[in-house]
Amino acid sequence: MRFHQLIAVGCLSFFSLASHAEILTGLYQVREPVTSQSPDERAQATQKALETLVLRLTGDAKAVQNPALEPIRKDPQQIISQYGYDAGPPESLQVDFDPVSTDRALRQAGLSLWGSNRPALLGWWLNDSVDGSSLVGDGQSVAEPLRRAAQHRGLPLRLPLADLSEQLVGTAENLEGSNPAPLKEASERYGADALLAVHAHEDSGQWQAKWRLWIGDQQEQGSATGADQAALADDVMLQVSQRLAPRYAVKPGVSTDQLLEVQGMTLERYAQLSRLLEPFGGQLVSVDGNRIVYQVNGSAEQLRSQLALAQMHEVPADQASATPQAAQLRFSW
């Protein structure tokens, strides 16, 4: 049975794809450190969790102060499904927010939303301390603060194995350099969407770092500080999240409706495409063979960034096939 016939009779199964982007689990679950389980501290931690969540979903540090969110700030319980305590370390309050009511409140406030399908980052993180230099590898205990920080800021993070060959690549010169070629070559086996290079060092009891982010053909960079490695990791991940969010976050009522055509469709790809287009309110318009047309609401640049997560390529207008619908954007797997 052909692809379009399966769509028509509703027999589509949702399979997973070997793609780089990740569906970030726990996006609406926030942990905030506490020193006790007193009502006052729980209330303070709940407010902090709300701030963390809104920043995680919008990438905008000022979004939580939106006047339309005042009822939520006064009573966060209306969008909380449950909470509990995690013994840690560190001990923390775990707040589970309801995705439906949370998204509805943010959309009604006119805020941009960044969905759960996010670019996978491969983090090359080099620590310099009094004990020497070390590349943080997957499975090492020193990687745990990085993972917690990435989860806290809503970023899917992968780490290299930090074997001997990768230690030769993950040098301060390569991590601070503007040429990503050495890191990209060593990163191919991990299948990430973006490279994050961080060179951190300890100075007089404080941690400082310079970071670079490569995604597509663009580069971002910055510096961060922290009282310890955990605080430094959180600052780095926060900055990276705020740089990435504008690429993917969709603001209701600002973007325009347009038609998107995708070629090379299969059942598995349909499942993935549906997830990718969720933030854009994707609605199926037509299916013709292995071509599919969606109506979406979003800017062309945001759609390009989102579809790049599935390793899709834009089809030039002069190479596009004739279709009944005049799609403004055309992509192919």
C-alpha atoms as a printed R data frame, in Angstrom:
    type eleno elety resid chain resno      x      y       z
1   ATOM     1    CA   MET     A     1  0.000  0.000   0.000
2   ATOM     2    CA   ARG     A     2  1.380  3.407  -0.961
3   ATOM     3    CA   PHE     A     3  2.186  6.181   1.500
4   ATOM     4    CA   HIS     A     4 -0.754  8.416   0.542
5   ATOM     5    CA   GLN     A     5 -3.172  5.487   0.753
6   ATOM     6    CA   LEU     A     6 -2.078  4.707   4.288
7   ATOM     7    CA   ILE     A     7 -2.587  8.348   5.241
8   ATOM     8    CA   ALA     A     8 -6.069  8.314   3.742
9   ATOM     9    CA   VAL     A     9 -7.276  5.282   5.677
10  ATOM    10    CA   GLY     A    10 -5.680  6.421   8.920
11  ATOM    11    CA   CYS     A    11 -3.457  3.392   9.318
12  ATOM    12    CA   LEU     A    12 -0.318  5.357  10.070
13  ATOM    13    CA   SER     A    13  1.905  4.086  12.870
14  ATOM    14    CA   PHE     A    14  4.275  6.386  14.703
15  ATOM    15    CA   PHE     A    15  7.802  5.017  14.491
16  ATOM    16    CA   SER     A    16 10.976  6.555  15.809
17  ATOM    17    CA   LEU     A    17 13.583  7.844  13.404
18  ATOM    18    CA   ALA     A    18 17.337  7.912  13.582
19  ATOM    19    CA   SER     A    19 17.530 11.695  13.576
20  ATOM    20    CA   HIS     A    20 19.751 14.095  15.437
21  ATOM    21    CA   ALA     A    21 17.125 16.267  17.120
22  ATOM    22    CA   GLU     A    22 15.707 15.010  20.389
23  ATOM    23    CA   ILE     A    23 12.299 15.108  22.008
24  ATOM    24    CA   LEU     A    24 13.350 16.557  25.340
25  ATOM    25    CA   THR     A    25 11.771 14.583  28.166
26  ATOM    26    CA   GLY     A    26 10.983 16.331  31.418
27  ATOM    27    CA   LEU     A    27 10.547 19.692  29.706
28  ATOM    28    CA   TYR     A    28  7.761 20.654  32.126
29  ATOM    29    CA   GLN     A    29  9.470 19.237  35.208
30  ATOM    30    CA   VAL     A    30 11.651 21.633  37.201
31  ATOM    31    CA   ARG     A    31 13.907 20.973  40.175
32  ATOM    32    CA   GLU     A    32 14.965 23.813  42.465
33  ATOM    33    CA   PRO     A    33 17.363 23.342  45.407
34  ATOM    34    CA   VAL     A    34 16.004 23.730  48.940
35  ATOM    35    CA   THR     A    35 17.456 23.466  52.433
36  ATOM    36    CA   SER     A    36 14.208 22.434  54.139
37  ATOM    37    CA   GLN     A    37 10.630 21.387  53.415
38  ATOM    38    CA   SER     A    38  9.038 24.326  55.206
39  ATOM    39    CA   PRO     A    39  5.978 25.948  53.572
40  ATOM    40    CA   ASP     A    40  7.792 29.269  53.125
41  ATOM    41    CA   GLU     A    41 10.754 27.712  51.369
42  ATOM    42    CA   ARG     A    42  8.454 25.560  49.248
43  ATOM    43    CA   ALA     A    43  6.592 28.697  48.132
44  ATOM    44    CA   GLN     A    44  9.860 30.428  47.232
45  ATOM    45    CA   ALA     A    45 11.152 27.391  45.346
46  ATOM    46    CA   THR     A    46  7.842 27.097  43.482
47  ATOM    47    CA   GLN     A    47  8.138 30.696  42.297
48  ATOM    48    CA   LYS     A    48 11.702 30.018  41.197
49  ATOM    49    CA   ALA     A    49 10.540 26.893  39.356
50  ATOM    50    CA   LEU     A    50  7.929 28.953  37.511
51  ATOM    51    CA   GLU     A    51 10.598 31.455  36.446
52  ATOM    52    CA   THR     A    52 12.852 28.617  35.275
53  ATOM    53    CA   LEU     A    53 10.053 26.994  33.285
54  ATOM    54    CA   VAL     A    54  8.942 30.184  31.528
55  ATOM    55    CA   LEU     A    55 12.542 30.979  30.600
56  ATOM    56    CA   ARG     A    56 13.050 27.385  29.413
57  ATOM    57    CA   LEU     A    57  9.968 27.546  27.177
58  ATOM    58    CA   THR     A    58 10.461 31.058  25.791
59  ATOM    59    CA   GLY     A    59 14.178 31.849  25.986
60  ATOM    60    CA   ASP     A    60 13.184 35.296  27.275
61  ATOM    61    CA   ALA     A    61 14.340 36.277  30.772
62  ATOM    62    CA   LYS     A    62 11.683 39.010  30.946
63  ATOM    63    CA   ALA     A    63  8.785 36.817  29.843
64  ATOM    64    CA   VAL     A    64  7.758 35.779  33.356
65  ATOM    65    CA   GLN     A    65  7.083 39.454  34.176
66  ATOM    66    CA   ASN     A    66  4.510 39.716  31.389
67  ATOM    67    CA   PRO     A    67  1.422 41.417  32.923
68  ATOM    68    CA   ALA     A    68 -0.827 38.705  31.501
69  ATOM    69    CA   LEU     A    69  0.977 36.143  33.685
70  ATOM    70    CA   GLU     A    70  0.253 37.969  36.946
71  ATOM    71    CA   PRO     A    71 -2.503 35.492  37.969
72  ATOM    72    CA   ILE     A    72 -0.060 32.626  37.395
73  ATOM    73    CA   ARG     A    73  2.668 34.348  39.392
74  ATOM    74    CA   LYS     A    74  0.256 34.893  42.281
75  ATOM    75    CA   ASP     A    75 -1.019 31.319  42.163
76  ATOM    76    CA   PRO     A    76  1.301 28.927  40.283
77  ATOM    77    CA   GLN     A    77 -0.757 25.984  41.561
78  ATOM    78    CA   GLN     A    78 -3.260 26.491  38.741
79  ATOM    79    CA   ILE     A    79 -0.728 25.133  36.218
80  ATOM    80    CA   ILE     A    80  0.989 22.605  38.537
81  ATOM    81    CA   SER     A    81 -0.017 18.954  38.371
82  ATOM    82    CA   GLN     A    82  2.099 17.742  41.309
83  ATOM    83    CA   TYR     A    83  5.206 18.396  43.360
84  ATOM    84    CA   GLY     A    84  7.505 16.436  45.636
85  ATOM    85    CA   TYR     A    85 10.984 16.386  47.102
86  ATOM    86    CA   ASP     A    86 14.150 14.778  45.776
87  ATOM    87    CA   ALA     A    87 16.703 13.859  48.443
88  ATOM    88    CA   GLY     A    88 19.528 14.606  46.008
89  ATOM    89    CA   PRO     A    89 22.187 15.644  46.530
90  ATOM    90    CA   PRO     A    90 21.372 18.424  46.316
91  ATOM    91    CA   GLU     A    91 17.974 18.233  48.002
92  ATOM    92    CA   SER     A    92 15.433 19.846  45.724
93  ATOM    93    CA   LEU     A    93 11.765 20.557  45.204
94  ATOM    94    CA   GLN     A    94 10.496 18.829  42.059
95  ATOM    95    CA   VAL     A    95  7.594 20.630  40.404
96  ATOM    96    CA   ASP     A    96  5.652 19.018  37.553
97  ATOM    97    CA   PHE     A    97  3.797 21.623  35.503
98  ATOM    98    CA   ASP     A    98  0.828 20.668  33.338
99  ATOM    99    CA   PRO     A    99  1.896 21.091  29.683
100 ATOM   100    CA   VAL     A   100 -1.562 21.937  28.323
101 ATOM   101    CA   SER     A   101 -2.496 24.637  30.832
102 ATOM   102    CA   THR     A   102  1.052 26.028  30.838
103 ATOM   103    CA   ASP     A   103  1.202 26.389  27.051
104 ATOM   104    CA   ARG     A   104 -2.282 27.891  26.990
105 ATOM   105    CA   ALA     A   105 -1.332 30.526  29.581
106 ATOM   106    CA   LEU     A   106  1.848 31.473  27.719
107 ATOM   107    CA   ARG     A   107  0.095 31.663  24.349
108 ATOM   108    CA   GLN     A   108 -2.699 33.800  25.787
109 ATOM   109    CA   ALA     A   109  0.015 36.123  27.087
110 ATOM   110    CA   GLY     A   110  1.322 36.420  23.514
111 ATOM   111    CA   LEU     A   111  4.663 34.798  24.345
112 ATOM   112    CA   SER     A   112  6.836 32.804  21.975
113 ATOM   113    CA   LEU     A   113  7.006 29.066  22.673
114 ATOM   114    CA   TRP     A   114  9.885 26.696  22.004
115 ATOM   115    CA   GLY     A   115  8.635 23.115  21.666
116 ATOM   116    CA   SER     A   116 10.123 19.896  23.001
117 ATOM   117    CA   ASN     A   117 11.845 18.958  19.716
118 ATOM   118    CA   ARG     A   118 15.226 20.601  20.254
119 ATOM   119    CA   PRO     A   119 18.685 20.457  18.681
120 ATOM   120    CA   ALA     A   120 21.014 17.893  20.226
121 ATOM   121    CA   LEU     A   121 24.245 19.474  21.467
122 ATOM   122    CA   LEU     A   122 27.586 17.705  21.623
123 ATOM   123    CA   GLY     A   123 29.548 19.319  24.416
124 ATOM   124    CA   TRP     A   124 33.332 19.477  24.294
125 ATOM   125    CA   TRP     A   125 34.140 20.702  27.806
126 ATOM   126    CA   LEU     A   126 37.731 21.145  28.991
127 ATOM   127    CA   ASN     A   127 38.409 21.871  32.669
128 ATOM   128    CA   ASP     A   128 41.665 23.484  33.820
129 ATOM   129    CA   SER     A   129 42.289 23.343  37.568
130 ATOM   130    CA   VAL     A   130 45.171 23.021  40.012
131 ATOM   131    CA   ASP     A   131 45.045 19.289  39.307
132 ATOM   132    CA   GLY     A   132 45.643 19.802  35.574
133 ATOM   133    CA   SER     A   133 43.515 19.756  32.409
134 ATOM   134    CA   SER     A   134 40.821 17.185  31.693
135 ATOM   135    CA   LEU     A   135 38.254 16.711  28.944
136 ATOM   136    CA   VAL     A   136 34.851 15.844  30.395
137 ATOM   137    CA   GLY     A   137 33.650 12.521  29.032
138 ATOM   138    CA   ASP     A   138 30.382 10.642  29.048
139 ATOM   139    CA   GLY     A   139 30.119  8.488  32.159
140 ATOM   140    CA   GLN     A   140 32.523 10.543  34.275
141 ATOM   141    CA   SER     A   141 31.283 11.868  37.618
142 ATOM   142    CA   VAL     A   142 32.360 15.385  36.634
143 ATOM   143    CA   ALA     A   143 29.837 15.217  33.785
144 ATOM   144    CA   GLU     A   144 26.872 15.164  36.181
145 ATOM   145    CA   PRO     A   145 26.790 18.959  36.828
146 ATOM   146    CA   LEU     A   146 26.797 19.509  33.067
147 ATOM   147    CA   ARG     A   147 23.878 17.135  32.555
148 ATOM   148    CA   ARG     A   148 21.879 18.704  35.386
149 ATOM   149    CA   ALA     A   149 22.497 22.191  34.013
150 ATOM   150    CA   ALA     A   150 21.492 21.176  30.490
151 ATOM   151    CA   GLN     A   151 18.269 19.582  31.740
152 ATOM   152    CA   HIS     A   152 17.558 22.611  33.930
153 ATOM   153    CA   ARG     A   153 17.857 24.911  30.921
154 ATOM   154    CA   GLY     A   154 16.016 22.645  28.490
155 ATOM   155    CA   LEU     A   155 18.903 21.472  26.317
156 ATOM   156    CA   PRO     A   156 19.560 17.912  25.057
157 ATOM   157    CA   LEU     A   157 23.258 17.398  25.821
158 ATOM   158    CA   ARG     A   158 25.564 14.647  24.628
159 ATOM   159    CA   LEU     A   159 29.178 14.245  25.653
160 ATOM   160    CA   PRO     A   160 32.087 12.567  23.872
161 ATOM   161    CA   LEU     A   161 33.708  9.480  25.338
162 ATOM   162    CA   ALA     A   162 36.890 11.495  25.928
163 ATOM   163    CA   ASP     A   163 39.087  8.627  24.788
164 ATOM   164    CA   LEU     A   164 42.722  9.232  23.900
165 ATOM   165    CA   SER     A   165 42.016 10.320  20.321
166 ATOM   166    CA   GLU     A   166 39.383 12.804  21.492
167 ATOM   167    CA   GLN     A   167 41.635 14.188  24.206
168 ATOM   168    CA   LEU     A   168 44.118 15.037  21.459
169 ATOM   169    CA   VAL     A   169 41.352 16.969  19.666
170 ATOM   170    CA   GLY     A   170 39.693 18.573  22.695
171 ATOM   171    CA   THR     A   171 42.526 20.996  23.397
172 ATOM   172    CA   ALA     A   172 42.270 24.582  24.574
173 ATOM   173    CA   GLU     A   173 43.477 25.741  21.161
174 ATOM   174    CA   ASN     A   174 40.701 23.902  19.315
175 ATOM   175    CA   LEU     A   175 37.987 24.779  21.815
176 ATOM   176    CA   GLU     A   176 38.775 28.490  21.778
177 ATOM   177    CA   GLY     A   177 39.581 28.678  18.063
178 ATOM   178    CA   SER     A   178 37.200 29.984  15.425
179 ATOM   179    CA   ASN     A   179 37.715 26.991  13.113
180 ATOM   180    CA   PRO     A   180 35.401 24.117  14.109
181 ATOM   181    CA   ALA     A   181 36.818 21.641  11.562
182 ATOM   182    CA   PRO     A   182 38.858 19.493  14.015
183 ATOM   183    CA   LEU     A   183 35.923 19.203  16.419
184 ATOM   184    CA   LYS     A   184 33.388 18.562  13.659
185 ATOM   185    CA   GLU     A   185 35.393 15.678  12.253
186 ATOM   186    CA   ALA     A   186 35.736 14.065  15.680
187 ATOM   187    CA   SER     A   187 32.039 14.665  16.411
188 ATOM   188    CA   GLU     A   188 30.557 12.929  13.379
189 ATOM   189    CA   ARG     A   189 30.014  9.609  15.150
190 ATOM   190    CA   TYR     A   190 27.791 11.251  17.783
191 ATOM   191    CA   GLY     A   191 25.203 12.620  15.348
192 ATOM   192    CA   ALA     A   192 24.521 15.972  17.015
193 ATOM   193    CA   ASP     A   193 22.913 19.094  15.543
194 ATOM   194    CA   ALA     A   194 25.295 21.564  17.156
195 ATOM   195    CA   LEU     A   195 28.744 21.693  18.721
196 ATOM   196    CA   LEU     A   196 29.334 23.395  22.050
197 ATOM   197    CA   ALA     A   197 32.983 24.023  22.948
198 ATOM   198    CA   VAL     A   198 33.761 25.191  26.485
199 ATOM   199    CA   HIS     A   199 37.145 25.939  28.017
200 ATOM   200    CA   ALA     A   200 36.765 26.390  31.773
201 ATOM   201    CA   HIS     A   201 39.373 27.240  34.360
202 ATOM   202    CA   GLU     A   202 39.529 27.863  38.080
203 ATOM   203    CA   ASP     A   203 40.971 31.141  39.322
204 ATOM   204    CA   SER     A   204 41.115 32.142  42.999
205 ATOM   205    CA   GLY     A   205 38.215 29.905  43.921
206 ATOM   206    CA   GLN     A   206 36.009 31.087  41.040
207 ATOM   207    CA   TRP     A   207 35.280 29.289  37.785
208 ATOM   208    CA   GLN     A   208 35.320 31.080  34.444
209 ATOM   209    CA   ALA     A   209 34.762 29.847  30.914
210 ATOM   210    CA   LYS     A   210 34.744 30.862  27.288
211 ATOM   211    CA   TRP     A   211 32.281 29.040  25.072
212 ATOM   212    CA   ARG     A   212 31.552 28.730  21.367
213 ATOM   213    CA   LEU     A   213 28.491 27.248  19.696
214 ATOM   214    CA   TRP     A   214 28.359 26.112  16.076
215 ATOM   215    CA   ILE     A   215 24.988 25.265  14.551
216 ATOM   216    CA   GLY     A   216 24.587 25.039  10.806
217 ATOM   217    CA   ASP     A   217 26.812 27.693   9.280
218 ATOM   218    CA   GLN     A   218 26.425 30.086  12.203
219 ATOM   219    CA   GLN     A   219 28.499 30.623  15.312
220 ATOM   220    CA   GLU     A   220 27.732 32.067  18.733
221 ATOM   221    CA   GLN     A   221 30.150 32.736  21.561
222 ATOM   222    CA   GLY     A   222 30.278 34.110  25.068
223 ATOM   223    CA   SER     A   223 31.823 33.907  28.520
224 ATOM   224    CA   ALA     A   224 30.477 32.667  31.837
225 ATOM   225    CA   THR     A   225 31.356 32.615  35.524
226 ATOM   226    CA   GLY     A   226 30.317 30.609  38.558
227 ATOM   227    CA   ALA     A   227 31.206 29.975  42.168
228 ATOM   228    CA   ASP     A   228 31.706 26.294  41.344
229 ATOM   229    CA   GLN     A   229 31.490 23.955  38.367
230 ATOM   230    CA   ALA     A   230 27.739 23.473  38.767
231 ATOM   231    CA   ALA     A   231 27.060 27.219  38.771
232 ATOM   232    CA   LEU     A   232 29.375 27.702  35.802
233 ATOM   233    CA   ALA     A   233 27.636 24.952  33.833
234 ATOM   234    CA   ASP     A   234 24.251 26.514  34.557
235 ATOM   235    CA   ASP     A   235 25.429 29.926  33.335
236 ATOM   236    CA   VAL     A   236 26.816 28.433  30.113
237 ATOM   237    CA   MET     A   237 23.656 26.422  29.397
238 ATOM   238    CA   LEU     A   238 21.433 29.403  30.157
239 ATOM   239    CA   GLN     A   239 23.313 31.584  27.681
240 ATOM   240    CA   VAL     A   240 23.264 28.883  25.008
241 ATOM   241    CA   SER     A   241 19.533 28.334  25.496
242 ATOM   242    CA   GLN     A   242 18.841 32.044  25.103
243 ATOM   243    CA   ARG     A   243 20.867 32.150  21.871
244 ATOM   244    CA   LEU     A   244 19.064 29.129  20.411
245 ATOM   245    CA   ALA     A   245 15.486 29.955  21.411
246 ATOM   246    CA   PRO     A   246 14.885 32.740  18.836
247 ATOM   247    CA   ARG     A   247 15.622 30.232  16.061
248 ATOM   248    CA   TYR     A   248 12.782 27.927  17.081
249 ATOM   249    CA   ALA     A   249 10.334 29.725  19.383
250 ATOM   250    CA   VAL     A   250  7.056 30.609  17.654
251 ATOM   251    CA   LYS     A   251  5.074 33.677  18.732
252 ATOM   252    CA   PRO     A   252  1.301 33.408  18.252
253 ATOM   253    CA   GLY     A   253 -0.319 35.959  15.973
254 ATOM   254    CA   VAL     A   254  2.945 37.356  14.605
255 ATOM   255    CA   SER     A   255  3.925 34.797  11.988
256 ATOM   256    CA   THR     A   256  2.034 34.279   8.742
257 ATOM   257    CA   ASP     A   257  0.256 31.257   7.297
258 ATOM   258    CA   GLN     A   258  2.051 29.571   4.439
259 ATOM   259    CA   LEU     A   259  2.152 26.269   2.609
260 ATOM   260    CA   LEU     A   260  5.028 23.869   3.159
261 ATOM   261    CA   GLU     A   261  5.728 21.014   0.747
262 ATOM   262    CA   VAL     A   262  7.928 18.091   1.788
263 ATOM   263    CA   GLN     A   263  9.201 15.484  -0.672
264 ATOM   264    CA   GLY     A   264 10.500 11.983  -0.025
265 ATOM   265    CA   MET     A   265  7.880 11.094   2.585
266 ATOM   266    CA   THR     A   266  7.546  7.705   4.280
267 ATOM   267    CA   LEU     A   267  5.452  6.514   7.203
268 ATOM   268    CA   GLU     A   268  8.288  7.009   9.673
269 ATOM   269    CA   ARG     A   269  9.074 10.452   8.309
270 ATOM   270    CA   TYR     A   270  5.440 11.493   8.562
271 ATOM   271    CA   ALA     A   271  5.519 10.776  12.294
272 ATOM   272    CA   GLN     A   272  8.651 12.855  12.756
273 ATOM   273    CA   LEU     A   273  7.410 15.687  10.548
274 ATOM   274    CA   SER     A   274  4.198 15.905  12.560
275 ATOM   275    CA   ARG     A   275  6.215 16.388  15.748
276 ATOM   276    CA   LEU     A   276  8.477 18.982  14.136
277 ATOM   277    CA   LEU     A   277  5.525 21.035  12.923
278 ATOM   278    CA   GLU     A   278  3.579 20.991  16.197
279 ATOM   279    CA   PRO     A   279  4.845 24.453  17.274
280 ATOM   280    CA   PHE     A   280  3.702 25.845  13.922
281 ATOM   281    CA   GLY     A   281  0.163 24.465  14.115
282 ATOM   282    CA   GLY     A   282  0.832 22.227  11.109
283 ATOM   283    CA   GLN     A   283 -2.328 21.079   9.317
284 ATOM   284    CA   LEU     A   284 -2.268 18.468   6.570
285 ATOM   285    CA   VAL     A   285 -3.506 19.878   3.237
286 ATOM   286    CA   SER     A   286 -2.765 17.185   0.676
287 ATOM   287    CA   VAL     A   287 -0.771 14.038  -0.095
288 ATOM   288    CA   ASP     A   288  0.432 13.136  -3.581
289 ATOM   289    CA   GLY     A   289  2.669 10.088  -3.826
290 ATOM   290    CA   ASN     A   290  5.656 10.775  -1.609
291 ATOM   291    CA   ARG     A   291  4.916 14.523  -1.485
292 ATOM   292    CA   ILE     A   292  2.943 16.109   1.316
293 ATOM   293    CA   VAL     A   293  1.691 19.673   1.805
294 ATOM   294    CA   TYR     A   294  1.066 21.299   5.189
295 ATOM   295    CA   GLN     A   295 -0.352 24.652   6.158
296 ATOM   296    CA   VAL     A   296  1.860 26.132   8.860
297 ATOM   297    CA   ASN     A   297  2.105 29.364  10.815
298 ATOM   298    CA   GLY     A   298  5.647 30.611  11.263
299 ATOM   299    CA   SER     A   299  8.462 32.568   9.711
300 ATOM   300    CA   ALA     A   300 10.490 31.033   6.914
301 ATOM   301    CA   GLU     A   301 13.693 31.241   8.965
302 ATOM   302    CA   GLN     A   302 12.156 29.452  11.952
303 ATOM   303    CA   LEU     A   303 10.801 26.720   9.699
304 ATOM   304    CA   ARG     A   304 14.203 26.293   8.060
305 ATOM   305    CA   SER     A   305 15.861 25.952  11.474
306 ATOM   306    CA   GLN     A   306 13.250 23.470  12.686
307 ATOM   307    CA   LEU     A   307 13.346 21.276   9.586
308 ATOM   308    CA   ALA     A   308 17.137 21.266   9.626
309 ATOM   309    CA   LEU     A   309 16.853 19.244  12.844
310 ATOM   310    CA   ALA     A   310 15.624 16.350  10.696
311 ATOM   311    CA   GLN     A   311 18.491 16.791   8.220
312 ATOM   312    CA   MET     A   312 16.078 18.058   5.565
313 ATOM   313    CA   HIS     A   313 17.219 20.162   2.615
314 ATOM   314    CA   GLU     A   314 15.425 23.059   0.995
315 ATOM   315    CA   VAL     A   315 14.484 22.551  -2.655
316 ATOM   316    CA   PRO     A   316 15.311 25.566  -4.863
317 ATOM   317    CA   ALA     A   317 12.261 27.074  -6.542
318 ATOM   318    CA   ASP     A   318 13.573 26.272 -10.026
319 ATOM   319    CA   GLN     A   319 13.831 22.565  -9.104
320 ATOM   320    CA   ALA     A   320 10.402 22.236  -7.510
321 ATOM   321    CA   SER     A   321  7.795 19.959  -9.051
322 ATOM   322    CA   ALA     A   322  4.504 21.417 -10.190
323 ATOM   323    CA   THR     A   323  1.744 20.886  -7.603
324 ATOM   324    CA   PRO     A   324 -1.862 22.080  -7.296
325 ATOM   325    CA   GLN     A   325 -0.891 24.101  -4.209
326 ATOM   326    CA   ALA     A   326  1.685 26.850  -4.640
327 ATOM   327    CA   ALA     A   327  3.882 26.082  -1.630
328 ATOM   328    CA   GLN     A   328  6.052 28.937  -0.407
329 ATOM   329    CA   LEU     A   329  8.634 26.549   1.057
330 ATOM   330    CA   ARG     A   330  9.749 23.185  -0.313
331 ATOM   331    CA   PHE     A   331 11.966 20.662   1.441
332 ATOM   332    CA   SER     A   332 13.195 17.165   0.745
333 ATOM   333    CA   TRP     A   333 14.679 14.321   2.781
